[in-house]
Amino acid sequence: MTTLKNCEIGVKYQVNNVTISESIRLHLQRLGISKGNRVMVVQRDEKSGIVSVQNTRVALEVAVLNQIEVVEETAHNEWLSLDQLTVGETGKVISLYGQGAVRRRLMDMGVTKNVAITVKKLAPLGDPIEVKLRGYDLTLRKEEAAYILMERIDEA
């Protein structure tokens, strides 16, 4: 068994146990970090980490990450943001993180949950990104693509 402090970035895990004070455990539970829920570490450094849970990103200190025991989910499809896919890769939208006008604009362009998106082209410096979804091509800035959480689809 491992803790969120030591798990791989971009891999789905299931919370197995939270060994921390009752008040903090209840707060984490309200945020969706409780036994049985799926979580994924999106970013981590030596002081803190950002965890994706229930369509929300939560920043936690390393001391807290070290108290959350997780087990890797059996399905090995990786979650990552759209800007991390490479040319030719296809993914399914898991959720959108943008708020307000950004989220509305992405949804108006057809970026909604469970939609398949294929990366067609990247500009020389990686910004913007051209993708194909719902039968049309769309160009997004890398910053906008980072708001879209994807699950890789293995094309066999």
C-alpha positions, 0 to 999 in steps of 0.5 A: 500500500502507498500514500498519495505522497509517493504515488505516480502523477496521472494515475488513478488510485482509490482511497483505502484509509485516511490516518489523520486527526478527526477534524482534518479527516472530516474536512477531507471527507467533505472535499471528497477524499474518503475511503473508496473514492477515486483520486489522482495526483495532478502535480506535486513538489516537496511542499504540496500536491494537487489532487483531482477528486470528484471533478475538483482540484484540491491542494494539500500539504505533503504531511496530509498527502502522507496520511492518505493511503491509496491502492492503484485502480485495476484499470490502467487508463491514465488520466491527464490534461488534453495538453499532455496528449501527443499528436495522434493520441485520442482521449475521452473527456472526464471533466472540465476544470475551467470556471465561468466564461472559460468553462462555458466557452469550452462547452459551447465548442462541444467539449463535454464529458465523454466526448472523444478528442484526437490531437491532430497538430501541435504548433512548433512551440506546443501552443496552440493545439489542433484537435478533432472532436464531434467531426470538426477541427478545433484549435485551443490554446495550451492554457485552455487545453490544460482545463480538460481532464482526459482519459487515454483511449487505447486504439488497438 
